[in-house]
Amino acid sequence: MTGALKAAWALTAFVVLVGLIGWIVTGEAVFAVFIVLGLLTAAGAWFSGRTGPKEGNPS
């Protein structure tokens, strides 16, 4: 796992945590945006962290 990928996962955890804490503390549903953005960041980190097929193996 590269440093950039680790940073992406750390950012994901931070954004989702801030969203959850903000939503619980204030009761404002606008913090759900943080959760959605964190999940989108997680999806991007997951897709970018995957490796392609090995040479000579089409699957």
CHARMM internal coordinates of N, CA and C (Angstrom, degrees):
IC EDIT
DIST 1 N 1 CA 1.4452
DIST 1 CA 1 C 1.5305
ANGL 1 N 1 CA 1 C 107.92
DIST 1 C 2 N 1.3098
ANGL 1 CA 1 C 2 N 115.49
DIHE 1 N 1 CA 1 C 2 N 129.99
DIST 2 N 2 CA 1.4585
ANGL 1 C 2 N 2 CA 120.46
DIHE 1 CA 1 C 2 N 2 CA -177.18
DIST 2 CA 2 C 1.5338
ANGL 2 N 2 CA 2 C 110.78
DIHE 1 C 2 N 2 CA 2 C -80.62
DIST 2 C 3 N 1.3101
ANGL 2 CA 2 C 3 N 115.25
DIHE 2 N 2 CA 2 C 3 N 165.68
DIST 3 N 3 CA 1.4597
ANGL 2 C 3 N 3 CA 120.42
DIHE 2 CA 2 C 3 N 3 CA 177.99
DIST 3 CA 3 C 1.5179
ANGL 3 N 3 CA 3 C 112.18
DIHE 2 C 3 N 3 CA 3 C -62.59
DIST 3 C 4 N 1.3354
ANGL 3 CA 3 C 4 N 116.37
DIHE 3 N 3 CA 3 C 4 N -37.83
DIST 4 N 4 CA 1.4649
ANGL 3 C 4 N 4 CA 120.15
DIHE 3 CA 3 C 4 N 4 CA 179.36
DIST 4 CA 4 C 1.5276
ANGL 4 N 4 CA 4 C 110.95
DIHE 3 C 4 N 4 CA 4 C -65.13
DIST 4 C 5 N 1.3150
ANGL 4 CA 4 C 5 N 116.46
DIHE 4 N 4 CA 4 C 5 N -38.28
DIST 5 N 5 CA 1.4584
ANGL 4 C 5 N 5 CA 119.85
DIHE 4 CA 4 C 5 N 5 CA 179.37
DIST 5 CA 5 C 1.5229
ANGL 5 N 5 CA 5 C 111.24
DIHE 4 C 5 N 5 CA 5 C -69.51
DIST 5 C 6 N 1.3229
ANGL 5 CA 5 C 6 N 116.63
DIHE 5 N 5 CA 5 C 6 N -38.51
DIST 6 N 6 CA 1.4657
ANGL 5 C 6 N 6 CA 120.04
DIHE 5 CA 5 C 6 N 6 CA 175.29
DIST 6 CA 6 C 1.5168
ANGL 6 N 6 CA 6 C 110.71
DIHE 5 C 6 N 6 CA 6 C -62.43
DIST 6 C 7 N 1.3241
ANGL 6 CA 6 C 7 N 116.63
DIHE 6 N 6 CA 6 C 7 N -40.29
DIST 7 N 7 CA 1.4606
ANGL 6 C 7 N 7 CA 120.73
DIHE 6 CA 6 C 7 N 7 CA 178.29
DIST 7 CA 7 C 1.5254
ANGL 7 N 7 CA 7 C 111.00
DIHE 6 C 7 N 7 CA 7 C -64.81
DIST 7 C 8 N 1.3209
ANGL 7 CA 7 C 8 N 117.42
DIHE 7 N 7 CA 7 C 8 N -37.99
DIST 8 N 8 CA 1.4581
ANGL 7 C 8 N 8 CA 120.83
DIHE 7 CA 7 C 8 N 8 CA 178.25
DIST 8 CA 8 C 1.5290
ANGL 8 N 8 CA 8 C 110.91
DIHE 7 C 8 N 8 CA 8 C -63.98
DIST 8 C 9 N 1.3264
ANGL 8 CA 8 C 9 N 116.95
DIHE 8 N 8 CA 8 C 9 N -41.69
DIST 9 N 9 CA 1.4669
ANGL 8 C 9 N 9 CA 119.88
DIHE 8 CA 8 C 9 N 9 CA 178.23
DIST 9 CA 9 C 1.5214
ANGL 9 N 9 CA 9 C 111.27
DIHE 8 C 9 N 9 CA 9 C -67.75
DIST 9 C 10 N 1.3298
ANGL 9 CA 9 C 10 N 117.54
DIHE 9 N 9 CA 9 C 10 N -37.66
DIST 10 N 10 CA 1.4575
ANGL 9 C 10 N 10 CA 120.77
DIHE 9 CA 9 C 10 N 10 CA 177.26
DIST 10 CA 10 C 1.5289
ANGL 10 N 10 CA 10 C 110.46
DIHE 9 C 10 N 10 CA 10 C -64.94
DIST 10 C 11 N 1.3278
ANGL 10 CA 10 C 11 N 116.98
DIHE 10 N 10 CA 10 C 11 N -42.65
DIST 11 N 11 CA 1.4578
ANGL 10 C 11 N 11 CA 121.34
DIHE 10 CA 10 C 11 N 11 CA 177.55
DIST 11 CA 11 C 1.5200
ANGL 11 N 11 CA 11 C 110.70
DIHE 10 C 11 N 11 CA 11 C -62.27
DIST 11 C 12 N 1.3172
ANGL 11 CA 11 C 12 N 116.75
DIHE 11 N 11 CA 11 C 12 N -41.08
DIST 12 N 12 CA 1.4590
ANGL 11 C 12 N 12 CA 121.18
DIHE 11 CA 11 C 12 N 12 CA 177.97
DIST 12 CA 12 C 1.5208
ANGL 12 N 12 CA 12 C 110.82
DIHE 11 C 12 N 12 CA 12 C -59.12
DIST 12 C 13 N 1.3171
ANGL 12 CA 12 C 13 N 116.33
DIHE 12 N 12 CA 12 C 13 N -50.09
DIST 13 N 13 CA 1.4668
ANGL 12 C 13 N 13 CA 120.35
DIHE 12 CA 12 C 13 N 13 CA -179.06
DIST 13 CA 13 C 1.5271
ANGL 13 N 13 CA 13 C 110.92
DIHE 12 C 13 N 13 CA 13 C -61.55
DIST 13 C 14 N 1.3198
ANGL 13 CA 13 C 14 N 117.09
DIHE 13 N 13 CA 13 C 14 N -41.88
DIST 14 N 14 CA 1.4619
ANGL 13 C 14 N 14 CA 121.62
DIHE 13 CA 13 C 14 N 14 CA -179.32
DIST 14 CA 14 C 1.5265
ANGL 14 N 14 CA 14 C 111.33
DIHE 13 C 14 N 14 CA 14 C -63.51
DIST 14 C 15 N 1.3217
ANGL 14 CA 14 C 15 N 117.21
DIHE 14 N 14 CA 14 C 15 N -47.73
DIST 15 N 15 CA 1.4649
ANGL 14 C 15 N 15 CA 120.97
DIHE 14 CA 14 C 15 N 15 CA -177.04
DIST 15 CA 15 C 1.5252
ANGL 15 N 15 CA 15 C 111.08
DIHE 14 C 15 N 15 CA 15 C -65.49
DIST 15 C 16 N 1.3205
ANGL 15 CA 15 C 16 N 117.38
DIHE 15 N 15 CA 15 C 16 N -42.52
DIST 16 N 16 CA 1.4613
ANGL 15 C 16 N 16 CA 119.92
DIHE 15 CA 15 C 16 N 16 CA 179.08
DIST 16 CA 16 C 1.5261
ANGL 16 N 16 CA 16 C 110.30
DIHE 15 C 16 N 16 CA 16 C -66.01
DIST 16 C 17 N 1.3147
ANGL 16 CA 16 C 17 N 117.44
DIHE 16 N 16 CA 16 C 17 N -41.84
DIST 17 N 17 CA 1.4643
ANGL 16 C 17 N 17 CA 121.23
DIHE 16 CA 16 C 17 N 17 CA 179.12
DIST 17 CA 17 C 1.5284
ANGL 17 N 17 CA 17 C 111.29
DIHE 16 C 17 N 17 CA 17 C -63.12
DIST 17 C 18 N 1.3300
ANGL 17 CA 17 C 18 N 117.33
DIHE 17 N 17 CA 17 C 18 N -44.23
DIST 18 N 18 CA 1.4640
ANGL 17 C 18 N 18 CA 120.50
DIHE 17 CA 17 C 18 N 18 CA 177.71
DIST 18 CA 18 C 1.5271
ANGL 18 N 18 CA 18 C 110.38
DIHE 17 C 18 N 18 CA 18 C -62.26
DIST 18 C 19 N 1.3071
ANGL 18 CA 18 C 19 N 116.85
DIHE 18 N 18 CA 18 C 19 N -40.44
DIST 19 N 19 CA 1.4605
ANGL 18 C 19 N 19 CA 120.60
DIHE 18 CA 18 C 19 N 19 CA 177.76
DIST 19 CA 19 C 1.5121
ANGL 19 N 19 CA 19 C 112.49
DIHE 18 C 19 N 19 CA 19 C -62.20
DIST 19 C 20 N 1.3294
ANGL 19 CA 19 C 20 N 116.07
DIHE 19 N 19 CA 19 C 20 N -45.23
DIST 20 N 20 CA 1.4717
ANGL 19 C 20 N 20 CA 119.85
DIHE 19 CA 19 C 20 N 20 CA 179.52
DIST 20 CA 20 C 1.5239
ANGL 20 N 20 CA 20 C 111.64
DIHE 19 C 20 N 20 CA 20 C -64.84
DIST 20 C 21 N 1.3175
ANGL 20 CA 20 C 21 N 116.38
DIHE 20 N 20 CA 20 C 21 N -46.47
DIST 21 N 21 CA 1.4664
ANGL 20 C 21 N 21 CA 120.36
DIHE 20 CA 20 C 21 N 21 CA -179.39
DIST 21 CA 21 C 1.5260
ANGL 21 N 21 CA 21 C 110.39
DIHE 20 C 21 N 21 CA 21 C -63.74
DIST 21 C 22 N 1.3251
ANGL 21 CA 21 C 22 N 116.53
DIHE 21 N 21 CA 21 C 22 N -44.72
DIST 22 N 22 CA 1.4599
ANGL 21 C 22 N 22 CA 119.86
DIHE 21 CA 21 C 22 N 22 CA 179.00
DIST 22 CA 22 C 1.5095
ANGL 22 N 22 CA 22 C 112.78
DIHE 21 C 22 N 22 CA 22 C -61.64
DIST 22 C 23 N 1.3175
ANGL 22 CA 22 C 23 N 116.69
DIHE 22 N 22 CA 22 C 23 N -40.86
DIST 23 N 23 CA 1.4599
ANGL 22 C 23 N 23 CA 121.03
DIHE 22 CA 22 C 23 N 23 CA -179.81
DIST 23 CA 23 C 1.5266
ANGL 23 N 23 CA 23 C 110.68
DIHE 22 C 23 N 23 CA 23 C -67.65
DIST 23 C 24 N 1.3266
ANGL 23 CA 23 C 24 N 116.89
DIHE 23 N 23 CA 23 C 24 N -43.10
DIST 24 N 24 CA 1.4607
ANGL 23 C 24 N 24 CA 120.73
DIHE 23 CA 23 C 24 N 24 CA -179.26
DIST 24 CA 24 C 1.5291
ANGL 24 N 24 CA 24 C 111.28
DIHE 23 C 24 N 24 CA 24 C -67.67
DIST 24 C 25 N 1.3254
ANGL 24 CA 24 C 25 N 117.61
DIHE 24 N 24 CA 24 C 25 N -44.30
DIST 25 N 25 CA 1.4627
ANGL 24 C 25 N 25 CA 121.62
DIHE 24 CA 24 C 25 N 25 CA -175.53
DIST 25 CA 25 C 1.5259
ANGL 25 N 25 CA 25 C 111.61
DIHE 24 C 25 N 25 CA 25 C -70.57
DIST 25 C 26 N 1.3394
ANGL 25 CA 25 C 26 N 116.88
DIHE 25 N 25 CA 25 C 26 N -44.57
DIST 26 N 26 CA 1.4653
ANGL 25 C 26 N 26 CA 119.44
DIHE 25 CA 25 C 26 N 26 CA -174.75
DIST 26 CA 26 C 1.5169
ANGL 26 N 26 CA 26 C 113.30
DIHE 25 C 26 N 26 CA 26 C -94.99
DIST 26 C 27 N 1.3049
ANGL 26 CA 26 C 27 N 117.82
DIHE 26 N 26 CA 26 C 27 N -25.33
DIST 27 N 27 CA 1.4560
ANGL 26 C 27 N 27 CA 121.10
DIHE 26 CA 26 C 27 N 27 CA -176.15
DIST 27 CA 27 C 1.5242
ANGL 27 N 27 CA 27 C 112.83
DIHE 26 C 27 N 27 CA 27 C 78.77
DIST 27 C 28 N 1.3233
ANGL 27 CA 27 C 28 N 116.96
DIHE 27 N 27 CA 27 C 28 N 5.35
DIST 28 N 28 CA 1.4629
ANGL 27 C 28 N 28 CA 121.86
DIHE 27 CA 27 C 28 N 28 CA -179.87
DIST 28 CA 28 C 1.5266
ANGL 28 N 28 CA 28 C 109.88
DIHE 27 C 28 N 28 CA 28 C -85.64
DIST 28 C 29 N 1.3211
ANGL 28 CA 28 C 29 N 116.07
DIHE 28 N 28 CA 28 C 29 N 124.74
DIST 29 N 29 CA 1.4676
ANGL 28 C 29 N 29 CA 120.30
DIHE 28 CA 28 C 29 N 29 CA -178.21
DIST 29 CA 29 C 1.5225
ANGL 29 N 29 CA 29 C 112.78
DIHE 28 C 29 N 29 CA 29 C -71.43
DIST 29 C 30 N 1.3332
ANGL 29 CA 29 C 30 N 117.77
DIHE 29 N 29 CA 29 C 30 N -9.79
DIST 30 N 30 CA 1.4614
ANGL 29 C 30 N 30 CA 120.47
DIHE 29 CA 29 C 30 N 30 CA 179.43
DIST 30 CA 30 C 1.5255
ANGL 30 N 30 CA 30 C 111.22
DIHE 29 C 30 N 30 CA 30 C -61.40
DIST 30 C 31 N 1.3211
ANGL 30 CA 30 C 31 N 117.93
DIHE 30 N 30 CA 30 C 31 N -23.51
DIST 31 N 31 CA 1.4543
ANGL 30 C 31 N 31 CA 121.11
DIHE 30 CA 30 C 31 N 31 CA 178.95
DIST 31 CA 31 C 1.5308
ANGL 31 N 31 CA 31 C 112.23
DIHE 30 C 31 N 31 CA 31 C -70.97
DIST 31 C 32 N 1.3247
ANGL 31 CA 31 C 32 N 116.79
DIHE 31 N 31 CA 31 C 32 N -10.28
DIST 32 N 32 CA 1.4660
ANGL 31 C 32 N 32 CA 119.90
DIHE 31 CA 31 C 32 N 32 CA 174.34
DIST 32 CA 32 C 1.5286
ANGL 32 N 32 CA 32 C 109.94
DIHE 31 C 32 N 32 CA 32 C -63.73
DIST 32 C 33 N 1.3299
ANGL 32 CA 32 C 33 N 117.07
DIHE 32 N 32 CA 32 C 33 N -25.52
DIST 33 N 33 CA 1.4648
ANGL 32 C 33 N 33 CA 121.25
DIHE 32 CA 32 C 33 N 33 CA 177.11
DIST 33 CA 33 C 1.5259
ANGL 33 N 33 CA 33 C 109.92
DIHE 32 C 33 N 33 CA 33 C -60.47
DIST 33 C 34 N 1.3420
ANGL 33 CA 33 C 34 N 117.17
DIHE 33 N 33 CA 33 C 34 N -39.85
DIST 34 N 34 CA 1.4592
ANGL 33 C 34 N 34 CA 120.88
DIHE 33 CA 33 C 34 N 34 CA 177.64
DIST 34 CA 34 C 1.5257
ANGL 34 N 34 CA 34 C 110.68
DIHE 33 C 34 N 34 CA 34 C -61.28
DIST 34 C 35 N 1.3160
ANGL 34 CA 34 C 35 N 115.93
DIHE 34 N 34 CA 34 C 35 N -41.79
DIST 35 N 35 CA 1.4616
ANGL 34 C 35 N 35 CA 120.27
DIHE 34 CA 34 C 35 N 35 CA -179.27
DIST 35 CA 35 C 1.5268
ANGL 35 N 35 CA 35 C 109.99
DIHE 34 C 35 N 35 CA 35 C -64.51
DIST 35 C 36 N 1.3220
ANGL 35 CA 35 C 36 N 116.91
DIHE 35 N 35 CA 35 C 36 N -44.85
DIST 36 N 36 CA 1.4661
ANGL 35 C 36 N 36 CA 120.87
DIHE 35 CA 35 C 36 N 36 CA 178.94
DIST 36 CA 36 C 1.5239
ANGL 36 N 36 CA 36 C 110.82
DIHE 35 C 36 N 36 CA 36 C -62.64
DIST 36 C 37 N 1.3372
ANGL 36 CA 36 C 37 N 117.01
DIHE 36 N 36 CA 36 C 37 N -44.40
DIST 37 N 37 CA 1.4667
ANGL 36 C 37 N 37 CA 119.65
DIHE 36 CA 36 C 37 N 37 CA 178.45
DIST 37 CA 37 C 1.5300
ANGL 37 N 37 CA 37 C 111.51
DIHE 36 C 37 N 37 CA 37 C -63.61
DIST 37 C 38 N 1.3276
ANGL 37 CA 37 C 38 N 116.57
DIHE 37 N 37 CA 37 C 38 N -37.40
DIST 38 N 38 CA 1.4599
ANGL 37 C 38 N 38 CA 119.74
DIHE 37 CA 37 C 38 N 38 CA 176.72
DIST 38 CA 38 C 1.5192
ANGL 38 N 38 CA 38 C 112.00
DIHE 37 C 38 N 38 CA 38 C -64.03
DIST 38 C 39 N 1.3263
ANGL 38 CA 38 C 39 N 116.10
DIHE 38 N 38 CA 38 C 39 N -40.36
DIST 39 N 39 CA 1.4627
ANGL 38 C 39 N 39 CA 119.42
DIHE 38 CA 38 C 39 N 39 CA 178.94
DIST 39 CA 39 C 1.5288
ANGL 39 N 39 CA 39 C 111.34
DIHE 38 C 39 N 39 CA 39 C -68.74
DIST 39 C 40 N 1.3273
ANGL 39 CA 39 C 40 N 116.76
DIHE 39 N 39 CA 39 C 40 N -35.61
DIST 40 N 40 CA 1.4656
ANGL 39 C 40 N 40 CA 119.17
DIHE 39 CA 39 C 40 N 40 CA 175.46
DIST 40 CA 40 C 1.5219
ANGL 40 N 40 CA 40 C 110.97
DIHE 39 C 40 N 40 CA 40 C -66.18
DIST 40 C 41 N 1.3184
ANGL 40 CA 40 C 41 N 116.70
DIHE 40 N 40 CA 40 C 41 N -38.17
DIST 41 N 41 CA 1.4620
ANGL 40 C 41 N 41 CA 120.61
DIHE 40 CA 40 C 41 N 41 CA 176.39
DIST 41 CA 41 C 1.5270
ANGL 41 N 41 CA 41 C 110.17
DIHE 40 C 41 N 41 CA 41 C -64.09
DIST 41 C 42 N 1.3307
ANGL 41 CA 41 C 42 N 116.56
DIHE 41 N 41 CA 41 C 42 N -39.97
DIST 42 N 42 CA 1.4681
ANGL 41 C 42 N 42 CA 120.48
DIHE 41 CA 41 C 42 N 42 CA 177.92
DIST 42 CA 42 C 1.5171
ANGL 42 N 42 CA 42 C 110.70
DIHE 41 C 42 N 42 CA 42 C -62.91
DIST 42 C 43 N 1.3236
ANGL 42 CA 42 C 43 N 117.02
DIHE 42 N 42 CA 42 C 43 N -42.07
DIST 43 N 43 CA 1.4658
ANGL 42 C 43 N 43 CA 120.34
DIHE 42 CA 42 C 43 N 43 CA 178.75
DIST 43 CA 43 C 1.5293
ANGL 43 N 43 CA 43 C 110.10
DIHE 42 C 43 N 43 CA 43 C -62.47
DIST 43 C 44 N 1.3187
ANGL 43 CA 43 C 44 N 116.95
DIHE 43 N 43 CA 43 C 44 N -42.56
DIST 44 N 44 CA 1.4608
ANGL 43 C 44 N 44 CA 120.30
DIHE 43 CA 43 C 44 N 44 CA 178.17
DIST 44 CA 44 C 1.5143
ANGL 44 N 44 CA 44 C 112.24
DIHE 43 C 44 N 44 CA 44 C -64.02
DIST 44 C 45 N 1.3267
ANGL 44 CA 44 C 45 N 116.48
DIHE 44 N 44 CA 44 C 45 N -40.44
DIST 45 N 45 CA 1.4619
ANGL 44 C 45 N 45 CA 120.36
DIHE 44 CA 44 C 45 N 45 CA 178.07
DIST 45 CA 45 C 1.5188
ANGL 45 N 45 CA 45 C 110.82
DIHE 44 C 45 N 45 CA 45 C -65.70
DIST 45 C 46 N 1.3186
ANGL 45 CA 45 C 46 N 116.37
DIHE 45 N 45 CA 45 C 46 N -39.46
DIST 46 N 46 CA 1.4657
ANGL 45 C 46 N 46 CA 120.05
DIHE 45 CA 45 C 46 N 46 CA -179.28
DIST 46 CA 46 C 1.5297
ANGL 46 N 46 CA 46 C 110.50
DIHE 45 C 46 N 46 CA 46 C -66.58
DIST 46 C 47 N 1.3439
ANGL 46 CA 46 C 47 N 116.50
DIHE 46 N 46 CA 46 C 47 N -46.14
DIST 47 N 47 CA 1.4630
ANGL 46 C 47 N 47 CA 119.47
DIHE 46 CA 46 C 47 N 47 CA -179.33
DIST 47 CA 47 C 1.5224
ANGL 47 N 47 CA 47 C 112.20
DIHE 46 C 47 N 47 CA 47 C -67.08
DIST 47 C 48 N 1.3280
ANGL 47 CA 47 C 48 N 117.63
DIHE 47 N 47 CA 47 C 48 N -38.14
DIST 48 N 48 CA 1.4609
ANGL 47 C 48 N 48 CA 119.44
DIHE 47 CA 47 C 48 N 48 CA -178.65
DIST 48 CA 48 C 1.5257
ANGL 48 N 48 CA 48 C 111.89
DIHE 47 C 48 N 48 CA 48 C -76.40
DIST 48 C 49 N 1.3229
ANGL 48 CA 48 C 49 N 117.64
DIHE 48 N 48 CA 48 C 49 N -20.59
DIST 49 N 49 CA 1.4537
ANGL 48 C 49 N 49 CA 121.06
DIHE 48 CA 48 C 49 N 49 CA -179.72
DIST 49 CA 49 C 1.5081
ANGL 49 N 49 CA 49 C 113.73
DIHE 48 C 49 N 49 CA 49 C -84.56
DIST 49 C 50 N 1.3204
ANGL 49 CA 49 C 50 N 117.09
DIHE 49 N 49 CA 49 C 50 N -9.81
DIST 50 N 50 CA 1.4614
ANGL 49 C 50 N 50 CA 120.45
DIHE 49 CA 49 C 50 N 50 CA 179.23
DIST 50 CA 50 C 1.5188
ANGL 50 N 50 CA 50 C 110.25
DIHE 49 C 50 N 50 CA 50 C -78.00
DIST 50 C 51 N 1.3023
ANGL 50 CA 50 C 51 N 115.94
DIHE 50 N 50 CA 50 C 51 N 147.43
DIST 51 N 51 CA 1.4599
ANGL 50 C 51 N 51 CA 120.40
DIHE 50 CA 50 C 51 N 51 CA 179.00
DIST 51 CA 51 C 1.5266
ANGL 51 N 51 CA 51 C 108.85
DIHE 50 C 51 N 51 CA 51 C -101.44
DIST 51 C 52 N 1.2984
ANGL 51 CA 51 C 52 N 115.81
DIHE 51 N 51 CA 51 C 52 N 153.72
DIST 52 N 52 CA 1.4615
ANGL 51 C 52 N 52 CA 121.34
DIHE 51 CA 51 C 52 N 52 CA 178.36
DIST 52 CA 52 C 1.5173
ANGL 52 N 52 CA 52 C 111.32
DIHE 51 C 52 N 52 CA 52 C -77.59
DIST 52 C 53 N 1.3149
ANGL 52 CA 52 C 53 N 116.68
DIHE 52 N 52 CA 52 C 53 N 175.90
DIST 53 N 53 CA 1.4609
ANGL 52 C 53 N 53 CA 119.80
DIHE 52 CA 52 C 53 N 53 CA 178.88
DIST 53 CA 53 C 1.5198
ANGL 53 N 53 CA 53 C 110.91
DIHE 52 C 53 N 53 CA 53 C -67.74
DIST 53 C 54 N 1.3049
ANGL 53 CA 53 C 54 N 115.52
DIHE 53 N 53 CA 53 C 54 N 150.09
DIST 54 N 54 CA 1.4653
ANGL 53 C 54 N 54 CA 120.63
DIHE 53 CA 53 C 54 N 54 CA 178.67
DIST 54 CA 54 C 1.5346
ANGL 54 N 54 CA 54 C 109.03
DIHE 53 C 54 N 54 CA 54 C -70.18
DIST 54 C 55 N 1.3122
ANGL 54 CA 54 C 55 N 115.40
DIHE 54 N 54 CA 54 C 55 N 152.44
DIST 55 N 55 CA 1.4587
ANGL 54 C 55 N 55 CA 120.00
DIHE 54 CA 54 C 55 N 55 CA -178.10
DIST 55 CA 55 C 1.5254
ANGL 55 N 55 CA 55 C 110.12
DIHE 54 C 55 N 55 CA 55 C -62.27
DIST 55 C 56 N 1.3176
ANGL 55 CA 55 C 56 N 115.80
DIHE 55 N 55 CA 55 C 56 N 132.71
DIST 56 N 56 CA 1.4562
ANGL 55 C 56 N 56 CA 120.55
DIHE 55 CA 55 C 56 N 56 CA 179.83
DIST 56 CA 56 C 1.5220
ANGL 56 N 56 CA 56 C 112.62
DIHE 55 C 56 N 56 CA 56 C 91.36
DIST 56 C 57 N 1.3231
ANGL 56 CA 56 C 57 N 117.94
DIHE 56 N 56 CA 56 C 57 N -6.15
DIST 57 N 57 CA 1.4626
ANGL 56 C 57 N 57 CA 122.23
DIHE 56 CA 56 C 57 N 57 CA 179.20
DIST 57 CA 57 C 1.5216
ANGL 57 N 57 CA 57 C 107.47
DIHE 56 C 57 N 57 CA 57 C -120.86
DIST 57 C 58 N 1.3379
ANGL 57 CA 57 C 58 N 119.05
DIHE 57 N 57 CA 57 C 58 N 102.33
DIST 58 N 58 CA 1.4637
ANGL 57 C 58 N 58 CA 120.36
DIHE 57 CA 57 C 58 N 58 CA -174.08
DIST 58 CA 58 C 1.5323
ANGL 58 N 58 CA 58 C 114.71
DIHE 57 C 58 N 58 CA 58 C -70.39
DIST 58 C 59 N 1.3129
ANGL 58 CA 58 C 59 N 119.12
DIHE 58 N 58 CA 58 C 59 N -14.39
DIST 59 N 59 CA 1.4615
ANGL 58 C 59 N 59 CA 119.88
DIHE 58 CA 58 C 59 N 59 CA -176.78
DIST 59 CA 59 C 1.5138
ANGL 59 N 59 CA 59 C 112.30
DIHE 58 C 59 N 59 CA 59 C -93.31
END
COOR INIT
IC SEED 1 N 1 CA 1 C
IC BUILD
